[in-house]
């Protein structure tokens, strides 16, 4: 069974973006040490354009071969004219409002997101599924998430888009590792407690 990993950046107070979902304030913390971590540990979680700009577009996928993202996350790429932001992965966009895909590499999931994720998890394969966000999609899939990789940046938003846009429910995870960086960021990895 393949695992679904919610790999997400957040502020110290648990927001993945400002109230509109904008997370550009976190970009200032992508220094050399952190970029080297991304290149060596999570190259497949960097958008294709970013991989090219950083000079590691030729790296093979290390953890993921599939991505699921929400409409808001996908719209960030569309606004830049990019219709396949993760061309090195099999791409799915969860959206009830996007009627058809603007790219043959991107499949729209309009209904039964949980069913589709279960189908993807049941596939044979060495690589996992990257849940990119956003908040509503993560909230809908919280029971399907097997691993959390939370990149916490030393910023306080005060208000914003939460990591999970869902009602109250407790889900337990076990801490696997913590890595700290000189810029004050840390990356925590958790596995679902079963």
PEMO-V208132 format. One record per residue. N is the residue number from 1. RES is the residue in one small letter. PHI is phi in whole degrees, -180 to 180 (999 if undefined). NEAR is the number of other C-alpha atoms within 12 Angstrom. D_CENTER is the distance of its C-alpha to the mean C-alpha in Angstrom with 2 decimals. Layout:
n = (N;N)
res = (RES;RES)
phi = (PHI;PHI)
near = (NEAR;NEAR)
d_center = (D_CENTER;D_CENTER)
This chain:
n = (1;2;3;4;5;6;7;8;9;10;11;12;13;14;15;16;17;18;19;20;21;22;23;24;25;26;27;28;29;30;31;32;33;34;35;36;37;38;39;40;41;42;43;44;45;46;47;48;49;50;51;52;53;54;55;56;57;58;59;60;61;62;63;64;65;66;67;68;69;70;71;72;73;74;75;76;77;78;79;80;81;82;83;84;85;86;87;88;89;90;91;92;93;94;95;96;97;98;99;100;101;102;103;104;105;106;107;108;109;110;111;112;113;114;115;116;117;118;119;120;121;122;123;124;125;126;127;128;129;130;131;132;133;134;135;136;137;138;139;140;141;142;143;144;145;146;147;148;149;150;151;152;153;154;155;156;157;158;159;160;161;162;163;164;165;166;167;168;169;170;171;172;173;174;175;176;177;178;179;180;181;182;183;184;185;186;187;188;189;190;191;192;193;194)
res = (x;x;x;x;x;x;x;x;x;x;x;x;x;x;x;x;x;x;x;x;x;x;x;x;x;x;x;x;x;x;x;x;x;x;x;x;x;x;x;x;x;x;x;x;x;x;x;x;x;x;x;x;x;x;x;x;x;x;x;x;x;x;x;x;x;x;x;x;x;x;x;x;x;x;x;x;x;x;x;x;x;x;x;x;x;x;x;x;x;x;x;x;x;x;x;x;x;x;x;x;x;x;x;x;x;x;x;x;x;x;x;x;x;x;x;x;x;x;x;x;x;x;x;x;x;x;x;x;x;x;x;x;x;x;x;x;x;x;x;x;x;x;x;x;x;x;x;x;x;x;x;x;x;x;x;x;x;x;x;x;x;x;x;x;x;x;x;x;x;x;x;x;x;x;x;x;x;x;x;x;x;x;x;x;x;x;x;x;x;x;x;x;x;x)
phi = (999;-77;-107;-98;-114;-89;-105;-144;-99;-149;-82;-58;-95;84;-101;-94;179;-71;-55;-91;97;-71;-115;-63;-61;-74;-62;-63;-96;-84;-87;-58;-63;-71;-64;-65;-61;-61;-63;-88;-104;-136;-64;-76;-90;-94;-55;-54;-61;-66;-60;-64;-63;-90;81;-130;-66;-87;-70;-73;-63;-109;-127;-126;-127;-140;-129;-123;-138;-83;-62;-61;-64;-66;-60;-59;-72;-59;-63;-95;81;-102;-95;-133;-67;-123;-62;-83;-126;-80;-108;-128;-123;-84;-158;-95;-105;-85;-71;-144;-74;-83;-146;-66;-84;-115;-103;-90;-107;-94;-136;51;-59;-61;-61;-65;-65;-62;-63;-66;-66;-78;-66;-78;165;-84;-108;-97;-114;-96;-92;-86;128;-100;-56;-68;-65;-62;-63;-69;-103;-52;-75;-96;-74;-97;-146;-115;-123;-110;-90;-100;-101;-76;-134;-115;-90;84;-158;161;-87;-72;-62;-127;-93;-149;-72;-71;-165;-94;-125;-98;-131;-112;-67;-101;-157;-136;-123;-108;-128;-61;-83;96;-77;-143;-121;-110;-118;-127;-114;-62;-81;-113)
near = (18;26;34;40;39;41;40;38;41;43;35;26;21;27;35;41;36;25;16;18;30;25;30;20;21;30;22;17;26;27;19;15;19;29;27;19;22;28;30;20;21;30;34;38;46;37;33;27;25;24;28;20;14;21;16;25;22;18;22;20;32;24;29;34;34;37;43;45;44;37;32;29;36;35;27;24;24;19;14;12;14;21;28;32;37;37;29;30;32;28;35;41;44;40;29;18;16;22;15;18;25;20;21;14;21;31;29;30;27;22;17;17;28;24;17;24;38;21;18;28;29;19;19;14;16;17;26;35;43;45;44;42;45;42;38;28;37;39;28;28;35;34;29;33;38;33;35;41;35;33;38;36;36;27;29;20;25;16;21;24;30;33;39;31;24;20;14;9;12;13;23;17;20;18;18;17;17;18;22;20;23;15;22;22;30;29;32;27;25;24;24;24;16;12)
d_center = (19.50;16.03;13.38;10.18;7.76;5.49;4.30;4.92;8.08;11.03;14.77;17.46;18.13;14.71;13.68;10.41;12.89;16.55;18.14;17.24;13.53;14.37;12.69;14.97;17.00;14.50;15.04;18.55;17.52;16.23;19.57;20.91;20.27;16.57;16.23;18.26;15.93;13.00;15.64;17.03;14.31;11.00;12.51;10.71;7.24;9.44;10.44;13.88;15.86;14.57;15.44;18.80;19.48;18.86;21.01;18.94;18.32;20.73;18.85;18.23;14.98;14.93;12.46;10.86;12.81;10.90;7.81;7.76;7.07;9.66;12.68;12.20;9.10;11.17;14.24;13.35;13.88;16.79;18.49;18.70;20.17;17.34;17.14;15.11;12.41;11.23;14.83;14.63;12.61;13.74;12.01;12.06;11.91;12.91;15.77;19.29;20.50;19.62;22.67;22.16;19.74;20.72;19.85;21.04;17.88;15.81;16.72;16.68;16.46;18.90;20.18;19.55;15.75;16.42;19.07;17.01;14.36;17.43;18.94;16.10;16.11;19.89;19.96;21.38;19.39;18.63;14.92;12.13;9.49;5.78;4.38;2.06;5.02;7.68;10.19;12.51;10.46;9.27;12.98;14.23;12.50;13.17;16.00;14.21;11.60;13.27;11.42;9.69;8.89;9.51;10.44;13.32;15.28;18.99;19.00;20.23;19.43;21.92;20.35;17.22;14.26;13.64;10.59;12.19;14.43;16.90;20.40;21.64;21.18;21.00;18.67;19.53;17.58;19.31;18.58;18.38;18.26;18.09;18.18;19.65;20.00;22.99;21.27;20.73;17.01;16.14;13.50;14.09;13.36;14.52;15.65;16.67;20.36;22.26)
